[in-house]
C-alpha cells in the first residue's frame, strides 16, 4: 500500500507543514496535537457554512462528543456544544465541570456559558442555577 504525499507518514507531513509555517500550530511540546492556524480555520468554517450549512450542527455534535469522551469537557462546551446550539448537551456538560471550574476561579467563564442557555435548559439542569448570572 502506497502512502500519500510521496511515502511520508502523517506525522512527517505535519512536521513539514509546521516547519513551513503552513496552516497548522502545535498544541504540545511532543508535537502530537495540532490545530489549524486561526485564520485558516475561519476560512474553512466560512466555506463550510457557505457550501454545506446543513452539516454544521452534526459536525459540532461529533466534536463535542469526541472531546467529552477524551476528557476535554470544557473544550466540548466552549467550542462545540454552545457554538452548535446544542443547549441541552451544553447544560449537561456544564453540570459535569461546574464544581471544578468554580474551585479554579473560572466563574466568569461559567457565567458566560450559562448566560447563553435558554430557559428550557435551566429547567432540565437545575444544578446550573447555582451559577446563573443575576438573581435566582
C-alpha positions as CSV (number, residue, x, y, z in Angstrom):
1,X,0.0,0.0,0.0
2,X,1.4,3.3,-1.1
3,X,1.4,6.2,1.4
4,X,0.1,9.6,0.3
5,X,2.5,12.5,-0.1
6,X,5.4,10.6,-1.5
7,X,5.6,7.9,1.1
8,X,5.6,10.2,4.1
9,X,3.6,9.3,7.2
10,X,1.1,11.7,8.7
11,X,3.5,12.8,11.5
12,X,6.2,13.7,9.0
13,X,3.7,15.7,6.9
14,X,2.5,17.6,10.0
15,X,6.1,18.4,10.9
16,X,6.8,19.6,7.3
17,X,3.7,21.8,7.4
18,X,4.7,23.2,10.7
19,X,8.3,23.9,9.6
20,X,7.0,25.7,6.5
21,X,4.6,27.7,8.8
22,X,1.6,26.5,6.7
23,X,-1.8,26.3,8.2
24,X,-1.1,24.4,11.5
25,X,0.1,25.2,15.0
26,X,1.4,22.6,17.5
27,X,-0.5,22.4,20.8
28,X,2.0,20.4,22.8
29,X,5.8,20.0,23.1
30,X,5.7,16.4,21.8
31,X,4.1,17.6,18.6
32,X,1.2,15.1,19.0
33,X,-1.6,17.6,18.9
34,X,-2.1,20.3,16.3
35,X,-4.8,22.8,15.3
36,X,-5.3,24.8,12.2
37,X,-4.0,28.4,12.2
38,X,-6.9,30.6,13.4
39,X,-7.3,32.4,10.1
40,X,-7.2,29.3,8.0
41,X,-9.7,27.6,10.3
42,X,-12.0,30.5,10.0
43,X,-11.8,30.4,6.2
44,X,-12.6,26.7,6.3
45,X,-15.6,27.3,8.6
46,X,-16.9,30.1,6.5
47,X,-16.6,27.9,3.4
48,X,-18.4,25.0,5.1
49,X,-21.2,27.3,6.2
50,X,-21.5,28.6,2.6
51,X,-21.3,25.2,0.8
52,X,-22.9,22.7,3.3
53,X,-24.6,24.6,6.2
54,X,-26.9,21.7,7.0
55,X,-24.0,19.5,8.3
56,X,-22.5,22.1,10.7
57,X,-24.7,21.1,13.7
58,X,-23.8,17.4,13.2
59,X,-20.1,18.2,13.0
60,X,-20.3,20.2,16.2
61,X,-22.2,17.3,17.8
62,X,-19.5,14.8,16.8
63,X,-16.8,17.2,18.0
64,X,-18.3,17.8,21.5
65,X,-18.9,14.1,21.8
66,X,-15.3,13.2,21.0
67,X,-14.0,15.9,23.3
68,X,-16.1,14.7,26.2
69,X,-15.1,11.1,25.6
70,X,-11.4,12.2,25.8
71,X,-11.7,14.2,29.0
72,X,-11.9,17.6,27.3
73,X,-15.3,18.6,28.6
74,X,-14.7,22.4,28.9
75,X,-13.5,22.5,25.3
76,X,-16.6,20.5,24.3
77,X,-18.8,23.1,25.9
78,X,-17.0,26.2,24.7
79,X,-16.1,25.3,21.2
80,X,-18.9,23.0,20.1
81,X,-21.9,22.4,22.3
82,X,-22.7,26.1,22.7
83,X,-21.5,27.1,19.2
84,X,-23.5,24.3,17.7
85,X,-26.5,25.5,19.7
86,X,-26.9,22.1,21.4
87,X,-28.0,23.7,24.6
88,X,-29.3,20.6,26.3
89,X,-26.0,18.9,25.9
90,X,-24.1,22.1,26.8
91,X,-26.1,22.2,30.1
92,X,-25.4,18.6,30.8
93,X,-21.6,19.1,30.2
94,X,-21.6,22.3,32.3
95,X,-23.0,20.2,35.2
96,X,-20.1,17.9,34.8
97,X,-17.4,20.6,35.2
98,X,-19.0,23.4,37.1
99,X,-17.6,22.4,40.5
100,X,-14.0,22.2,39.3
101,X,-14.4,25.4,37.4
102,X,-15.8,27.2,40.5
103,X,-12.9,25.9,42.6
104,X,-10.4,27.0,39.9
105,X,-11.9,30.5,39.9
106,X,-13.3,30.2,36.4
107,X,-16.6,31.8,37.5
108,X,-16.8,34.4,34.6
109,X,-16.4,31.6,32.0
110,X,-19.2,29.6,33.7
111,X,-21.4,32.6,33.9
112,X,-20.8,33.5,30.2
113,X,-21.7,29.9,29.2
114,X,-24.8,29.9,31.4
115,X,-26.0,33.2,30.0
116,X,-26.3,31.7,26.6
117,X,-28.5,28.8,27.7
118,X,-32.3,29.2,27.0
119,X,-34.8,28.7,29.9
120,X,-35.6,25.1,28.9
121,X,-32.0,24.1,29.7
122,X,-32.3,25.7,33.1
123,X,-35.4,23.7,33.9
124,X,-33.9,20.3,32.9
125,X,-30.5,21.1,34.6
126,X,-31.2,22.8,37.9
127,X,-27.7,22.4,39.2
128,X,-26.6,25.1,36.7
129,X,-28.8,27.5,38.6
130,X,-26.3,27.9,41.3
131,X,-24.0,29.7,38.9
132,X,-26.6,31.5,36.9
133,X,-25.8,35.2,36.5
134,X,-28.2,37.6,38.1
135,X,-30.9,37.0,40.7
136,X,-32.0,33.4,41.4
